[in-house]
Amino acid sequence: MRIMSFKPGHDGAIAGLDASAAELIYSYEAEKDSFPRYSTITPSAVLDAAGRLHAIPDVIAVSGWSITEIPGHRPVAAGYYGVGNGSEIVGETSIFGRKVHFYSSTHERSHLWGSYGMSPFPLGMPCYALIWEGDIGDFYEVDEHLQVAHLGRVITAPGSKYALLYALADPKFTFPKGHLRYEDAGKVMALCAYGQPGPPDRDEQALIDYLLPSDLYPLSKETLLNSPYYNTGVTDQKFTNLARQVSDAIFESFHTFAKTNLTKGYPLLISGGCGLNCEWNRRWLETDLFSDVFIPPCANDTGSAIGTAVDAMRHFTGNAKIKWDVYSGQPFVLDEFDHTGLEIYPLDYGQVASALLDDKVIGWVQGNCEIGPRALGNRSILAAPFSKATHERLNRIKNREAFRPIAPVCLEQDVAFHFDLARPSPYMLLFQKVIDRRLKAVTHVDGTARVQTVSLDQNLSLFQLLTSFKRQSGVGVLCNTSLNFSGTGFINRASDLLTYARAAGLDGFVINDSFYILQESRTASI
């Protein structure tokens, strides 16, 4: 049985799943291939995904949604909310004259079954689940029979309330009521590190008391027109203090609920956009409330197509566990591009490592795209980790604010030498304290880093490059940030990569087995 699953709305994605083998075939995200970030499903993604199945699928699955992307408005398919009776639609549809099964379940369920299906825990092991995202902030329990119990709502719209902070302080934000910028939550996460510790002051507590109550929705910057934080500027110390206090208050609200209501020691599954908050993920690990914690690399809505495919497989087969690989996105398109001004060499890891050690910034492309929003070594920009100047250069290349951190990628076997948490972190979802003072380019203002660890089995090419760089430098760590034009998904074709390399000022790039050096960059450095 082949299942083709679609996620409508922002972060559009298409997943193919072989239910007979319980295996993810692919997950194609609409923003990848340099489409605008958070794109809805594109025709090219549909055509590419359909071509990979080689036959009409047996099941068409659609993640529930809201027609205006505002929950509560007219639903798409099964709609946004619900995990119990009435939260799925089962029927038939016709594709090119052939009748196939149709399945839809809610957006809420897409998060839950995506994290359950992708988790390493065996089928039938009871789990707790936390879904926290732009609109949902709830806990659940999945029992040994795959029955789901809703344990309670903690905060409505935790992700939106978190993102609202940035809008509140940003004079450039002018969106109407109920609309926020998807990218702002990640910026708040970076700014929290600049906040001073200590109890909240009167203004901070007043905003926390206003913002966190569960019935406050929809959100509007203009309702806070008289706030002392209104248009103060996002790097103002008073605002960064607020960001830290609100972040702590949101987490503590969920932590307090969990301590009281999640007492069986089951593993915890985390999904929703807040599952990309590396500080919160680290804090869940440190609560010791759970036997383990799992966050998928596509915790946000990019994983919803996978989640609905898993839910459909569960419905038709009784199985809700899949085999999957984080590099299951679109294959790279090696289209025609102008080789003028390029020196081209067969890939030699030692040569690339030498270039990196010589402070060159290199685009790095291997195989298929990563699923989810984090570059994990197949669509990356790499650099040496030692200089603050490298951090500044990478943010200029990325056209990002100076306060944004740069993440490291590290040999898994060496992580304890450089960072304080000696456990694998293959999907770049945990903050760790940097204990190696040499790593200035990847050390955030509060001494943390969002680490990706790499093993031989996980990503052979990146492992070999890190090993070569360690052989030359003594350190198996590199800067790793995403390879994309500002405001778009990962670059996924050679012609776009060359355009980007020249415009952004990369020194070279690798595409699979070839290393391209920009001659103008070499001339400029002499």
N, C-alpha and C positions, 0 to 999 in steps of 0.2 A: 504494500500500500504506500503510495507516494502522496505526501501532503504538501500543498503550496499555500503559504500563509502570508497575509498582507496586513501591515499596520498602517492605517490611514492617519492623516493629520501630520503635525510636525514630527521630525525624526522618523520619517517614513522608511519602512524596511520591508523586504520580501524574504521569507525563509523557505527553504526546501528541506523536507525531512523524509527519510526512508523509514517508515514505521516498522517494516518487516525486520530491518536490521537495527532499529532504534538508534538511528544515527543522523546527525545534522549533515546535510549535503552542502548547504551554503546559507549565508545570511548577507544579502546585498542591501546596503543602506543608501538611501537616495542622495545624501549629501556627498558621498564619496565620488571620486572622479571630478573634483573641483566644482561641484554644484554648491549653491549657498548652504551654509550651515542650517541644520534643522529642516531641510527641504521635505516637502511631501513627496510621495512616490512619483518618480519620473518615468516617462515612456522608455528611456534607454535602460533603466534598471529592470523594468518589467520584461523587456525583450531579452536582455542578458539572462535574467533569472529563468525565463521560460525555456530558453535554449539549453540550459544546463540539465533539464529534466528528461529530454529526449522523447517524451510522450506526454499526453494529456494526464494531469494528476488525477488520482482517485478521489481526493478531497480538496476542496477549496475552503480555506479558513480565513476569516476576517476578524481582526481584533476589534472589539467594541470601542466606540468613540462618540464624540459629540459633534454635531454638524458645524458648529461655530467654534470648536475647540474650547468652549466654555462649558464645563460640566453643568448639567441641569437643562441645557437646551436640547433640541430634538436629537434623539440618539441616532448614531450610525450603527447598523446591525444590533448587537446585544447591548450597546450603550457603555457607559463609563463605570458605573458602580454596581457592586453586588458580587457575592461569592456563593450564595445559596440557591434555592429553587427559583427558577425564573431568570437566572443570570446566564443562560445559554440558549442558543437557537440551533436546532438540528433539522435539516431538510435536504432538498435536492436543488441543483441548479444545472444549467446546460452550458457547456463550453464547446464551441465549434461543432455543435450538433450532437455532442455526446453528453449524456446525463452523468453527473458526478455528485458525490455527497457534498453538502454545504454545512459548515460548522462555524458558529460564532460564539464567543463568550466575552465577558466584559473586559474592559481595560484593566480593572482591578485584578481580575483573574490572570491576565497575561503576565503581570509582574509576579504573582505568587507561583504559578506553574513554571514560569521561566526559571526562577531561582531554584525551585525544587528539582526540576528536570535536569538542570546543569550541575547541581551540587554533587559532591563525591559520596554522599551518604547513600546507603543501599535502599532500594525500594522497600517500603514498609517501615523504615526507621522513623519514628515520630520526630517531628521537627516543629520548632516555633518559626514564625515568619513575621518580619517587619516590612511593611510597605510604607515608605515615606518619600513623598514626591511633591510636585507642585500643588496637588489638591488632596491627597490621601495621607493620613498619618495614623495607621492602625496596626494592631498586632493580631496574629492568628495562630492556630495550632492545627497541624496536619497529622492525623493519627495513622496507625498502621494499616488501616483500610482505605487510606487516601480521602477520608472525610475531613472537611475543613470546618473548624469552629472559629467564629469571629470573637476575639477576646476583648476587644474594645478599641474605641477611638481615643487618641491622646490629644492631638492637635489637628484641626482642619488646616489644610494648605501650609504645612511647615516649610516646604521648599519655596513657595511664593512669598511667604512672610520673610524668609531669609533673604531672598532676592530683592524684596522691597527696600531693604536697608540701603542698598547701593543707589537705587533710584531716588530715595529720599535725600541723599547727600549730593547727588550729581546734578549740577545746574543744567546739564544738557538733556536730561530726561524729561520728555514731554508727552509720553504715551497717555491715552485716555484711561479712565477707570476700568479695572479688570484686566489690563494688559501690562505685561512686564517683559523685559528682555531676557531671553533664555540664558545668555552668557553671563549675566550679572552675578549669579550665585557663585560661580567659580572665582570671580574677582573678590567677592566678600570673603571667601575662604582664604585667599592670599592676604587680604588686609587684616584679618583677625590676628595674624601673627604680630602685627605692629601694636596691638592693644596692650595696655598695661594691666597686670594682674591685680586682684583685690576685689572686694565686694562692690556691687554696683552703687553709684551715687544716686542722688534723688532723681535727676533727669533720666538716667539709664533705667532705673526701676520703674519710673512712670511709663516709659515707652514699652518696657517688657510687659507691664500689667495691661497695657492697652492692646498690644499686638498679639499676645499668645492665646487669649481666650478662644475656645474652639469655635464659637459662632461668628467670629470676625471674618467675613468674606462677602462679596469680592473686595479686593484691596485697591486703594487709591492713594497716591502720593498727596493729592490735593486735600485729603481729609486731615493731613498732618501739616497744613500750611503754617501753623503757629508753633511747630516743633522747633526746639533750639538746634536741631540737626538739619533743618530744611535748607538745601543748597549750600551747605557749609564747605563742600569739596570732599572728595572721598579719601584724600590722604591727610585731612585734618586730624590731629591727635585725638580730639574729642570724639570724632566719628569712629576712628579705629578702636578706641576704648569701648564705644557702644557696640560695635560689631562683635567684639570679643564677648561682651556680656550677654548679648542676645543669643549668640551661638551657644554659649554655655547653658543658658536658660532653656533653650530648645532641647538640647541633649538631656539635661537633668529632668525635664518633664517626662521624656520617654524612659529614662533610666529608673526614675521613681516608680512609674507604672510597672516596669518589668520586674523590679525587685519584689513588688507585692503580688503580681499576677502570673509571672512566668517562673515557677519554682521547681520544675521537674528536672532541670539540668539538661534538657534536650539541646541539640545544636540549633543555632539561630541562622536563618536565611534572611539576607537583607537585599531588598530591591527597591526600585524607584530612584529618581534622580539624586536624592540625598545619599544614596549608596555610593556616590562618587566623592563624598566628603571624607577625605583621608583621615582627618583628625577624629571625627566621630567614629569611623571604623576602628581606629586604634583603641579608642576608649571602650568600644564594645568588647574587644578582645580582653581588655584589662579588668572588666567587671567581674570575671569569674562566675557569671551566672549561667554560662552555657558550656557544654562539652566541646564545642567548636563553633566557629563563625565562618560562613561562606558568603561572599559577594561575587556575583558574576561580573565579567568585564563589561558587559552590556547591561548594567543595572538600570540605566535610564530607559527611555522609551525606545531606544534602538534595539532593545531585546524583546519588545512586545510581540513582534512577529514570531520569534522563536517560542515565546511563552504560549501563544495561542495554538501554535503547531503542536506543542507538547500536550496542551489541554485536549486538542482534537485526538491525538494519539491515545491519550488516557481514556477518552470516551469510547473510541472504536476498538481498542485492544486491551484495555485495563492496565497498560504499562505507562509510567510517567517518568521514565529515566532514559536519557539519551547519551550517546557518545558524541563528543564534539571537539573541535579544535578552534583556538582563538584566531587562527589565520584562515578563516572560512569565508572571507569577503571576496570582492571582485578580483580576478587576475589582472595583472598589469598589462596595459596595452602598449606594445612596442611599435608605435606608428612611425611614420617618416619624420625625421627632423634634420636640420642643417648641422653638419659636423664641422662647419667652418669655425676656427678658433678653439677647437677641442683637441687635446692629446688623448689618445685612447689606448688603454693597456688591458691585458687580461687581468682579472681580479687576483691580486696578491695581497693577502691580509697584512703581511709585514709592511708593504708599501703604503697601504691605507693607514695603518697604525702610525707609521713614520710621519705621514702628512698631518694626522691629528696631533701628534706630539709636537709638530712644528706650528701649532695653533691654527691649522686650517679647519674650516667648517665644511662638512661633507654631507650631502644628501645621500640617503641609504635606502635602496629599494630592493626587496627580495620577495618573490612569490606573490601570494594573494594578500589583499588588505587584511588588517586586523578587524575583528568585529568590536563594536563599541567605540567610544570617542577617544581612547588613549592610544597613542602611537607606541607600539611594543616591539619595534625593531624591524618591521617590514615596510613602513612608510615613515621614516624618521629623519631628523637632522641630528648629526652627531658632532661632538667636539670634545676636546680635552677638558677635564673637570677642575683644573687647578687655579684658574685666574678669574678674579672678579670682572676683569675687562671682557672675558669671554661671555660671562653672564650678560653683561650690558650689550655686547655685540649681538648675541642671540635674540634678545628682546627687540633690538632695532631691526634685525632681519625679519623677525616675526611681526613687526609693526604692533608691538604690545607695550602696555604701560611698564614703566621701570620697576614698579613694585611687584611684578609677577615673578614667581620663582621658576627656576629651570630644574627639571627632574633628572636624577641619575639613573643609569642602568648599570648593574653590578653582577659580576659572576656570583651565582648562588653560593658556591663553596666559600667565597670570601666575604659574604655580607657581614659577618660578625667582626671582621677586622675594621670595618669602616662605619658601621651603623649599630644602633643599640638593640635591635630586634633580630635575633638569629633564627629567622624562619623564612621560608620562601614567600615571595610576594610577586608572582609572575605577571600580575595584571595592573601593577602600579596603583594600588588602592589603599595603601597604609602610609601614614606619616611615621618616620623614624628619626631619632636624634642622630645627628652626624657626630661621630667620635673621632674622625680623622680630619685634623685641621688643614690638611693639604687640599681638601675638596671645596675650595672657596666658591667655585662657579655654581655648585649645586646646593650650597648651604643657605637656607632662607634666613631672614632676619632673626627668627626665634631659634635658630640652630637645628631646624628640621629639614627633611627632604622627603619627597614622594618617590620612593624607591621602586624600581622594577628589578627583580632578580632573574637571571638567565642561566639555564642549565643546558648541558649537551643535548638532551632529548627534546627540550622545549623549542630551541631555535638554534640550529647548528651553525648557521652562518654568523649570527651575532656572537655566539659563544666563541667561535674561532677568532673573530676580530678582537673581542675583549681579551682573549688569551694572548694574542699577538701584542696588543697594547700593554698588557701587564708585563710581558717579556721585555719590552723596551723601556717601560716607565716604572715598573714595580707596583703598579696599581691597576687592578682589573675593573675600573670604573670609567664611564664616559657620560657626558651630557647627552640627554635624549629628549628631544622635543619633536612635535609633529611636523611632518612635511606637507605644508598646505599654504595656499595663498590666504591672505588675511580675510576672514569671514567665510571661508569655504571648507568643504571636507577635504580629505587627503587627496593629494595629487596622484593620478593613476594612469597617466600616459606620458610617454617620453617627450613629446613636443611640449607639453605643459611644464614638465620638469626642467627642460632647457630654458624655456621662457622665464620660469621662476628663478633658476640659478643665476641667470644674467641680471635680472631685475633686483633680486634681493641681495646679491653679492656673495653667493656660495663660492667656495674655491674649487669645488668639484662635486661629482656625484657618482654613485655606484648603481648600476642596474643589473641585478643578478650576477653574471660572471664578468662584467666589464666595468672598468674604472675610467671615468672621464674627468680630465683636468682642464679647467678653463685657462687658456693661455694668457688672457688679459689679466687674470688674477695672479698668475705666476710672474708676469712682467711687473705688475704693481708691487709685488712683495720683494723684488730684487733691489 
